[in-house]
Amino acid sequence: MQYKVFWYGCEFEYDYRLSDKTDLNIGFTPGAPLALAFSFGIKYWLSKDFVKTEKLVVPRKQEGR
């Protein structure tokens, strides 16, 4: 039996901040020997307010149990 480890579907990405809401994005997706993909673009953030709003909810004990 032969096998070969082949990573597929991972991407390396870097964002360079241009302004408060704009980032320059550079990406690389390795897939040798089939393909090597490079990408670039601009990300415009509508909102960078990443404040967590989830709260931990603990159920109350019911009487009689």
N, CA, C and O atoms as a GROMACS GRO file, in nm:
protein
  260
    1MET      N    1   0.085  -0.117   0.000
    1MET     CA    2   0.000   0.000   0.000
    1MET      C    3   0.090   0.124   0.000
    1MET      O    4   0.186   0.132   0.076
    2GLN      N    5   0.058   0.216  -0.084
    2GLN     CA    6   0.132   0.342  -0.089
    2GLN      C    7   0.038   0.457  -0.055
    2GLN      O    8  -0.082   0.451  -0.081
    3TYR      N    9   0.095   0.558   0.002
    3TYR     CA   10   0.015   0.677   0.030
    3TYR      C   11   0.104   0.800   0.018
    3TYR      O   12   0.226   0.792   0.025
    4LYS      N   13   0.039   0.911   0.000
    4LYS     CA   14   0.112   1.037  -0.014
    4LYS      C   15   0.033   1.145   0.061
    4LYS      O   16  -0.087   1.165   0.037
    5VAL      N   17   0.100   1.215   0.150
    5VAL     CA   18   0.035   1.324   0.221
    5VAL      C   19   0.032   1.445   0.130
    5VAL      O   20   0.135   1.487   0.077
    6PHE      N   21  -0.085   1.501   0.111
    6PHE     CA   22  -0.100   1.616   0.023
    6PHE      C   23  -0.191   1.716   0.090
    6PHE      O   24  -0.311   1.693   0.104
    7TRP      N   25  -0.135   1.827   0.132
    7TRP     CA   26  -0.215   1.932   0.194
    7TRP      C   27  -0.294   2.001   0.084
    7TRP      O   28  -0.239   2.041  -0.019
    8TYR      N   29  -0.422   2.015   0.107
    8TYR     CA   30  -0.506   2.079   0.008
    8TYR      C   31  -0.604   2.171   0.080
    8TYR      O   32  -0.668   2.130   0.177
    9GLY      N   33  -0.616   2.290   0.034
    9GLY     CA   34  -0.716   2.380   0.088
    9GLY      C   35  -0.669   2.472   0.199
    9GLY      O   36  -0.752   2.534   0.266
   10CYS      N   37  -0.539   2.484   0.221
   10CYS     CA   38  -0.493   2.581   0.320
   10CYS      C   39  -0.450   2.709   0.247
   10CYS      O   40  -0.411   2.706   0.130
   11GLU      N   41  -0.459   2.818   0.316
   11GLU     CA   42  -0.424   2.945   0.255
   11GLU      C   43  -0.346   3.029   0.356
   11GLU      O   44  -0.380   3.033   0.474
   12PHE      N   45  -0.244   3.096   0.308
   12PHE     CA   46  -0.168   3.189   0.389
   12PHE      C   47  -0.207   3.329   0.344
   12PHE      O   48  -0.206   3.359   0.224
   13GLU      N   49  -0.241   3.414   0.439
   13GLU     CA   50  -0.295   3.544   0.404
   13GLU      C   51  -0.232   3.651   0.494
   13GLU      O   52  -0.205   3.627   0.611
   14TYR      N   53  -0.210   3.769   0.437
   14TYR     CA   54  -0.154   3.881   0.512
   14TYR      C   55  -0.234   4.006   0.477
   14TYR      O   56  -0.257   4.035   0.360
   15ASP      N   57  -0.274   4.079   0.579
   15ASP     CA   58  -0.346   4.205   0.560
   15ASP      C   59  -0.256   4.320   0.605
   15ASP      O   60  -0.207   4.321   0.718
   16TYR      N   61  -0.237   4.417   0.517
   16TYR     CA   62  -0.160   4.537   0.548
   16TYR      C   63  -0.258   4.653   0.560
   16TYR      O   64  -0.333   4.681   0.467
   17ARG      N   65  -0.258   4.718   0.674
   17ARG     CA   66  -0.354   4.826   0.701
   17ARG      C   67  -0.318   4.951   0.624
   17ARG      O   68  -0.208   5.004   0.640
   18LEU      N   69  -0.410   4.998   0.541
   18LEU     CA   70  -0.390   5.122   0.467
   18LEU      C   71  -0.455   5.241   0.539
   18LEU      O   72  -0.399   5.350   0.542
   19SER      N   73  -0.572   5.217   0.595
   19SER     CA   74  -0.642   5.319   0.673
   19SER      C   75  -0.729   5.249   0.777
   19SER      O   76  -0.719   5.127   0.794
   20ASP      N   77  -0.813   5.323   0.847
   20ASP     CA   78  -0.895   5.263   0.952
   20ASP      C   79  -0.989   5.156   0.899
   20ASP      O   80  -1.017   5.058   0.968
   21LYS      N   81  -1.039   5.172   0.777
   21LYS     CA   82  -1.136   5.077   0.723
   21LYS      C   83  -1.089   5.006   0.597
   21LYS      O   84  -1.168   4.933   0.536
   22THR      N   85  -0.965   5.024   0.557
   22THR     CA   86  -0.917   4.964   0.433
   22THR      C   87  -0.788   4.886   0.458
   22THR      O   88  -0.695   4.936   0.521
   23ASP      N   89  -0.784   4.762   0.408
   23ASP     CA   90  -0.666   4.676   0.420
   23ASP      C   91  -0.626   4.626   0.281
   23ASP      O   92  -0.711   4.597   0.198
   24LEU      N   93  -0.496   4.616   0.258
   24LEU     CA   94  -0.442   4.551   0.138
   24LEU      C   95  -0.420   4.406   0.175
   24LEU      O   96  -0.353   4.376   0.274
   25ASN      N   97  -0.474   4.314   0.095
   25ASN     CA   98  -0.469   4.172   0.125
   25ASN      C   99  -0.382   4.100   0.023
   25ASN      O  100  -0.398   4.119  -0.097
   26ILE      N  101  -0.289   4.016   0.073
   26ILE     CA  102  -0.204   3.934  -0.013
   26ILE      C  103  -0.219   3.790   0.035
   26ILE      O  104  -0.208   3.763   0.154
   27GLY      N  105  -0.245   3.697  -0.059
   27GLY     CA  106  -0.269   3.559  -0.021
   27GLY      C  107  -0.190   3.462  -0.107
   27GLY      O  108  -0.155   3.491  -0.221
   28PHE      N  109  -0.164   3.344  -0.049
   28PHE     CA  110  -0.093   3.237  -0.119
   28PHE      C  111  -0.158   3.105  -0.083
   28PHE      O  112  -0.174   3.073   0.035
   29THR      N  113  -0.197   3.028  -0.183
   29THR     CA  114  -0.256   2.897  -0.163
   29THR      C  115  -0.166   2.793  -0.228
   29THR      O  116  -0.159   2.785  -0.350
   30PRO      N  117  -0.095   2.712  -0.145
   30PRO     CA  118  -0.007   2.610  -0.202
   30PRO      C  119  -0.088   2.488  -0.246
   30PRO      O  120  -0.178   2.444  -0.176
   31GLY      N  121  -0.054   2.436  -0.361
   31GLY     CA  122  -0.120   2.316  -0.411
   31GLY      C  123  -0.030   2.243  -0.507
   31GLY      O  124  -0.078   2.181  -0.602
   32ALA      N  125   0.102   2.250  -0.484
   32ALA     CA  126   0.200   2.188  -0.574
   32ALA      C  127   0.181   2.037  -0.574
   32ALA      O  128   0.148   1.984  -0.468
   33PRO      N  129   0.198   1.966  -0.676
   33PRO     CA  130   0.247   2.011  -0.806
   33PRO      C  131   0.138   2.058  -0.900
   33PRO      O  132   0.167   2.097  -1.013
   34LEU      N  133   0.012   2.056  -0.856
   34LEU     CA  134  -0.097   2.094  -0.947
   34LEU      C  135  -0.105   2.244  -0.970
   34LEU      O  136  -0.121   2.289  -1.083
   35ALA      N  137  -0.095   2.320  -0.864
   35ALA     CA  138  -0.111   2.465  -0.880
   35ALA      C  139  -0.054   2.538  -0.760
   35ALA      O  140  -0.050   2.485  -0.649
   36LEU      N  141  -0.010   2.658  -0.782
   36LEU     CA  142   0.028   2.752  -0.677
   36LEU      C  143  -0.047   2.881  -0.707
   36LEU      O  144  -0.026   2.942  -0.811
   37ALA      N  145  -0.135   2.922  -0.616
   37ALA     CA  146  -0.218   3.039  -0.642
   37ALA      C  147  -0.177   3.156  -0.554
   37ALA      O  148  -0.165   3.143  -0.432
   38PHE      N  149  -0.156   3.270  -0.617
   38PHE     CA  150  -0.128   3.395  -0.548
   38PHE      C  151  -0.247   3.487  -0.570
   38PHE      O  152  -0.306   3.489  -0.678
   39SER      N  153  -0.282   3.563  -0.468
   39SER     CA  154  -0.394   3.655  -0.483
   39SER      C  155  -0.364   3.785  -0.409
   39SER      O  156  -0.283   3.788  -0.317
   40PHE      N  157  -0.430   3.890  -0.453
   40PHE     CA  158  -0.419   4.018  -0.383
   40PHE      C  159  -0.548   4.093  -0.402
   40PHE      O  160  -0.622   4.069  -0.498
   41GLY      N  161  -0.575   4.184  -0.312
   41GLY     CA  162  -0.698   4.261  -0.320
   41GLY      C  163  -0.705   4.363  -0.209
   41GLY      O  164  -0.611   4.380  -0.131
   42ILE      N  165  -0.818   4.431  -0.204
   42ILE     CA  166  -0.841   4.532  -0.103
   42ILE      C  167  -0.966   4.494  -0.025
   42ILE      O  168  -1.070   4.462  -0.083
   43LYS      N  169  -0.954   4.497   0.107
   43LYS     CA  170  -1.069   4.471   0.194
   43LYS      C  171  -1.119   4.604   0.248
   43LYS      O  172  -1.041   4.683   0.303
   44TYR      N  173  -1.247   4.629   0.232
   44TYR     CA  174  -1.308   4.747   0.291
   44TYR      C  175  -1.401   4.700   0.402
   44TYR      O  176  -1.496   4.626   0.377
   45TRP      N  177  -1.374   4.742   0.524
   45TRP     CA  178  -1.451   4.700   0.640
   45TRP      C  179  -1.566   4.797   0.662
   45TRP      O  180  -1.544   4.917   0.679
   46LEU      N  181  -1.689   4.746   0.662
   46LEU     CA  182  -1.804   4.831   0.694
   46LEU      C  183  -1.802   4.869   0.841
   46LEU      O  184  -1.840   4.979   0.879
   47SER      N  185  -1.757   4.775   0.924
   47SER     CA  186  -1.746   4.801   1.067
   47SER      C  187  -1.634   4.715   1.122
   47SER      O  188  -1.627   4.595   1.095
   48LYS      N  189  -1.545   4.775   1.200
   48LYS     CA  190  -1.439   4.699   1.267
   48LYS      C  191  -1.467   4.693   1.416
   48LYS      O  192  -1.374   4.683   1.497
   49ASP      N  193  -1.594   4.697   1.453
   49ASP     CA  194  -1.634   4.690   1.593
   49ASP      C  195  -1.652   4.542   1.628
   49ASP      O  196  -1.760   4.486   1.609
   50PHE      N  197  -1.546   4.481   1.681
   50PHE     CA  198  -1.548   4.338   1.709
   50PHE      C  199  -1.567   4.310   1.858
   50PHE      O  200  -1.508   4.216   1.911
   51VAL      N  201  -1.648   4.390   1.924
   51VAL     CA  202  -1.674   4.370   2.066
   51VAL      C  203  -1.765   4.249   2.081
   51VAL      O  204  -1.871   4.242   2.018
   52LYS      N  205  -1.724   4.154   2.166
   52LYS     CA  206  -1.803   4.034   2.187
   52LYS      C  207  -1.932   4.069   2.260
   52LYS      O  208  -1.929   4.140   2.361
   53THR      N  209  -2.043   4.021   2.209
   53THR     CA  210  -2.171   4.050   2.273
   53THR      C  211  -2.233   3.926   2.336
   53THR      O  212  -2.334   3.936   2.405
   54GLU      N  213  -2.175   3.807   2.313
   54GLU     CA  214  -2.231   3.685   2.370
   54GLU      C  215  -2.208   3.685   2.521
   54GLU      O  216  -2.105   3.731   2.570
   55LYS      N  217  -2.304   3.632   2.592
   55LYS     CA  218  -2.292   3.620   2.736
   55LYS      C  219  -2.318   3.476   2.775
   55LYS      O  220  -2.398   3.408   2.712
   56LEU      N  221  -2.251   3.431   2.878
   56LEU     CA  222  -2.272   3.297   2.929
   56LEU      C  223  -2.402   3.293   3.006
   56LEU      O  224  -2.423   3.371   3.099
   57VAL      N  225  -2.490   3.203   2.968
   57VAL     CA  226  -2.619   3.189   3.035
   57VAL      C  227  -2.618   3.059   3.115
   57VAL      O  228  -2.598   2.952   3.059
   58VAL      N  229  -2.639   3.070   3.246
   58VAL     CA  230  -2.644   2.953   3.334
   58VAL      C  231  -2.789   2.933   3.375
   58VAL      O  232  -2.849   3.021   3.437
   59PRO      N  233  -2.847   2.817   3.341
   59PRO     CA  234  -2.987   2.794   3.378
   59PRO      C  235  -3.005   2.786   3.530
   59PRO      O  236  -2.919   2.732   3.601
   60ARG      N  237  -3.115   2.838   3.580
   60ARG     CA  238  -3.145   2.832   3.722
   60ARG      C  239  -3.196   2.692   3.757
   60ARG      O  240  -3.260   2.625   3.675
   61LYS      N  241  -3.168   2.651   3.879
   61LYS     CA  242  -3.218   2.523   3.925
   61LYS      C  243  -3.369   2.536   3.951
   61LYS      O  244  -3.416   2.635   4.007
   62GLN      N  245  -3.443   2.434   3.909
   62GLN     CA  246  -3.587   2.434   3.932
   62GLN      C  247  -3.616   2.380   4.071
   62GLN      O  248  -3.549   2.288   4.118
   63GLU      N  249  -3.714   2.438   4.135
   63GLU     CA  250  -3.750   2.392   4.270
   63GLU      C  251  -3.811   2.254   4.262
   63GLU      O  252  -3.882   2.223   4.166
   64GLY      N  253  -3.783   2.169   4.361
   64GLY     CA  254  -3.840   2.035   4.364
   64GLY      C  255  -3.754   1.932   4.294
   64GLY      O  256  -3.793   1.815   4.287
   65ARG      N  257  -3.643   1.968   4.246
   65ARG     CA  258  -3.554   1.873   4.179
   65ARG      C  259  -3.427   1.860   4.252
   65ARG      O  260  -3.339   1.784   4.211
   0.00000   0.00000   0.00000
